[in-house]
Amino acid sequence: MPAGQDFPAFPYAPYGVQQDFMQSLYSCLQEGGIGLFESPTGTGKTLSLLCSVLQWLQDANNAAAADVPQGDLMPANEAEPDWMRQQATEHVQQANACRAAKQILLDMTQKRAESHFGRRHRPSAKSPHQGAVDSGDVCGDPDDENFLLDDAGGQASMRSLLNNSDASSSDSDTAQESVPPSRKRIQVFFCSRTHSQLSQVMAEVGRTPFKESLSFVPLGSRKALCINAGVQKLGTVARMNERCLELQKPKAKKRDSTGDRKQTSKSSPGCPYLKASSKRAQQLKEEMLKEVLDVEDLAARGQQHRSCPYYATRHALPEADVVLLPYSSLTTQASREAVGINLQGAVVIVDEAHNLVDAVGSAHSAQVSLSQLQASEAQLAAYLTHFRQRLSPSNTQQLNILVLVVTLLAKVLLKPAAAQQSRLDSTAAASSTCSIQLLNHFLFEHGLDNINMFRIVRFMKESKLLFKVSGHYEHQLTKAARCPAPFSTQTPQVCIPAIDEEGSGLSALHATVAFIGALTDDAADGRILIDLQQGTLKYLLLNPAAHFAQVVEETHALVLASGTLSPLPLLQRQLFPHHPLSRLHTFTCGHVVPASRLLLLPLPCGPTGLGLDLRHATRSRPGMMDELGRLLMNICQAVPQGVVAFAPSFAYIAQLHQHWQASGLWDRLSAKKVTFVEPRTAAAVATCLQEYSAAALATAAPPASGWAGQSGALLLCVVGGRLSEGINFGDGLGRSQQTAGQQYYEELCMKAVNQCIGRVIRHQNDWAAVLLADARWSQSVDSHGRGSSSLLNQLPAWMLPHLADFGPLPPLGCPLLVRPARDARREAAILFNSPTQTYLDVPARFCRDMALTRGLSVQNKTSSPAKDSAKSSVETGLKLFSDGKFRDALQYFESAMQAGPSDDEARAALYNSACAHAKLKQWQPATDAVRKAVNDYQLRLTVAIKDADLEQLRETREWLDALDTMRGGLSSRSVAGLRAEAKAPFRLARILTFQGLFAGAAIGLVISSTRLFAALTGQAGAPDTIETARNFGINLVGAVLLAFLLRRDLTSQSKDRRTVEREEAFARLQVSIGDRVLP
């Protein structure tokens, strides 16, 4: 491993963290394997990555050129003895000879095909089938052959051979996307999320000497590189891909009356840039390899040379040392094969890797709507009708099966919600309109289990169905517009109905084909989401590691780098489940910003001392929203320039906005700062961000008269939204950043929160305060102000040293405002005022104003309970509990547990403390107290199950998770029965009453029936017949009525028991859909 001076390409004297980063990365590349590297924004991460990786690559190339043993520099399988290398060389020579022999045989076969099949067999003009087809060609279909499906399966190779024999030599060399030859050098694949980020990487490369010694090739989509104006105007990538491939195919030869092909004109249509002379294409390729060009530069060079830059990058790929590409070209095997990427023994660097899991999941998930399914069904049916006489039997069969599959999928969304709900079983969770199903259960339930989906997918790929059917669809629409009357009257069977924009043409087929392809995934890797309200089917990939495993296995080294990858255990489980975190090469460096310029502070309560309990169940309460608004108002009063506040969802921001407008708080916020709200649409985000930046920087310094008047801007954003990732809120754009609440579930929440935190502190001289507004954050802080639980420990490691050291929390208030940190005056001046302004008077005014606004009153603090007996402490706590002073009551209950209580006293103290915690919405402490009382002090669980004070607790996840560990000898069914009875307290009494009355009625019915029989048979001493019959009727009606009432209550009891059992079974399964959560 080189020393610090062995990275001469770094253009500046590196910081210590940069030097450590480069050395650690070089070591990882030498050893191979997986590396996870965290380097905060502002520490020169991209430049450090490039200098270390390219230095290693140059060293490896130099060692190979000098024929030096490369033990550490090359992959492990290349560090082999000479005899093994010689044997491998012989194998390669034999393989080359075999390929040459196969090529000779192929040439011979082609010549025989040309001699024996000079004219391709077609139905004669007098064929009845041909006549049927011709009768449907109203305007003539000379291009129909272009839309005919390729033969899938065994006949595909012969058909391809005949097509090639008919094609002219000028067309054949561009008929298909060529696959680059196998490379012989070590290659580095540098990936990032967008082309703009890759352009920034290329700019960094230009600052290093590697631009002269190594070759760089950027890969891009046709949308970024295509220079054909006719293709560019199509807009979408899918349509551009289709049109590009169409232009490469040889036009179908027209035939004369005898059926012979006419000679193809040299001016046949095609892409002029792809048909450019080999000299111009070679010149473009050489310039690309010699210079450092980004995608925009490459497109401009293509225009100059009038040669296709898209295919130029493909031809230059094998000769490149470094290939720069977006995520989309790496995440799926199909995209890698289409581009020609060979990862065997390569090095893959993924920058901004915090988005990699989402990119893999998005690439392999699929969604299709009802309108798209109906559009696809109509197109496929019209295509099948038009070409039925010209399709091969196998294609006809597979096409009919495909139409059936699409029809069955459409029927899923046409089913009423009630019918869908009735079919749910233990593998799905649903609301009234949504359900989640396992893949196998979905196929079985909707009649798709007996269809070979793998064969359907292979058929669609080999026959090129996607482009053939959509091309025929658009061709028919064009022909209908050109001659509408004959088309609509003479051939109605070919007409395709009008389709809305969402389900039109290629997009509908793309969505349908992608969803059908997703049905071939492993059943354990995903779920099917059925949304009847939105009319969509969605395949959700839950195991991205299954599709990323090939990348991990083939590469020599895989490096994921980002400003924030934490929490690392989550990333490891999602992408590398078979590689323990201890075996991965991990590196996290600190920030270069001084400690005095950054503050991380949990805020457990607001200005009035009300705890910030921002759980989903309590965050919408008016008092909680008012307290959050007051806290934000105080922050806006104290912080100059830009303030960025993050909330859990768009729905909650809209709720806050509406409530604050009604209360007048929004007007007060607007008087202090120009207020903005993150828009939902992507198009409006850029405008909003531009306006916020201008407002935040327009009034950078507070006015001399104090904090009155507008100073800066306030931006409300959504955690996980577009503004929470990849946006630079450096300098005055983000002097304070607040995160309100936490999102389920914990690790995904921490991943999103970490990205929000990373928006501020973008360079060494930046400064900001990061405030975490929620009482749950303060529960993660010990008595010395340091993180004590896994929650704060999942924050970025470089952020933890800046956690405020404020000592024990006072009974009310935010520690920053009541008990500042050690160097509070200096830190407050830096954090809440411009660094160029004196700091002697600003912190004092800031703290004084904030304390007055908070209205703190230390005298209101309830004194701690004196050391007393356990019994008296419990009694005092109960009095405070009945007065609604739950926090004060908790202190006495906890004091009782420390006073040597008896079992009865401990049981009472624990149970009542659980009730107090439940009133304060502190679910985990409440659950722990009940569990301890049940398990250690023989509390009957039925007491907790039926207690109204614990009703909300019993619906929480904490309770359900702990229920099995505190059953107190009760079975799961018994507990479910108790919970069911708690929902209807008088039902059991009714059941017992009805059972007693029914028994009496049954006995009376038996007696009266005996007496009636005696009366009817005229036995001696028999009672009156009419009177006996009336008594019999009364007993019979009473018995029937009581049986009905008893059966109704028993059915209700059984239904409630099943509901409770099902709630427990599905309590752990939640899926977010927009702002909704499906339990």
Secondary structure, 3 states (H helix, E strand, C coil): CCCHHHCCCCCCCCCHHHHHHHHHHHHHHHHCEEEEEECCCCCCHHHHHHHHHHHHHHHHHHHHHCCCCCCCCCCHHHCCCHHHHHHHHHHHHHHHHHHHHHHHHHHHHHHHHHHHCCCCCCCCCCCHHHHHHHHCCCCCCCCHHHHCCCCCCCCHHHHHHHHHHHCCHHHHCCCCCCCCCCCCCCCEEEEECCHHHHHHHHHHHCCCCHHHHCCEEECCCHHHHCCCHHHHCCCCHHHHHHHHHHHHCCCCCCECCCCCECCCCCCCCCCCCCCCCHHHHHHHHHHHHHCCCCHHHHHHHHHHHCCCHHHHHHHHHHHCCEEEEEHHHCCCHHHHHHHCCCCCCCEEEECCHHHHHHHHHHHHCEEEEHHHHHHHHHHHHHHHHHHCCCCCHHHHHHHHHHHHHHHHHHHHHHCCHHHHHHCCCCCCCECCCEEEEEHHHHHHHCCCCCCCHHHHHHHHHHCCHHHHHHHHHHHHHHHHHHCHHHHHHHCHHHCCCCCCCCCCHHHHHHHHHHHHHHCCCCHHHEEEEEECCCCEEEEEECCCHHHHHHHHHHCCEEEEEECCCCCHHHHHHHHCCCCCHHHCEEEECCCCCCHHHEEEEEECECCCCCECCCCCCCCCCHHHHHHHHHHHHHHHHHCCCEEEEEECCHHHHHHHHHHHHHHCHHHHHHHHCEEEECCCCHHHHHHHHHHHHHHHHHCCCCCCCCCCCCCCEEEEEECCCHHHCCCCCCHHHCCEEEEECCCCCHHHHHHHHHHHHCCCCCCCCCCEEEEEECHHHHCCECCCCCECCHHHHCCCCCCHHHECCCCCCCCCCCHHHHCCCCCHHHHHHHHHCCCCCCCCCHHHHHHHHHHHHHCCCHHHCCCCCCCCCHHHHHHHHHHHHHCCCHHHHHHHHHHHHCCCCCHHHHHHHHHHHHHHHHHCCCHHHHHHHHHHHHHHHCCCHHHHHHCHHHCCHHHCHHHHHHHHHCCCCCCHHHHHHHHHHHHCCCHHHHHHHHHHHHHHHHHHHHHHHHHHHHHHHCCCCCCCHHHHHHHHHHHHHHHHHHHHHHHHHHHHHHHHHHHHHHHHHHCCCCEEECCEEEC
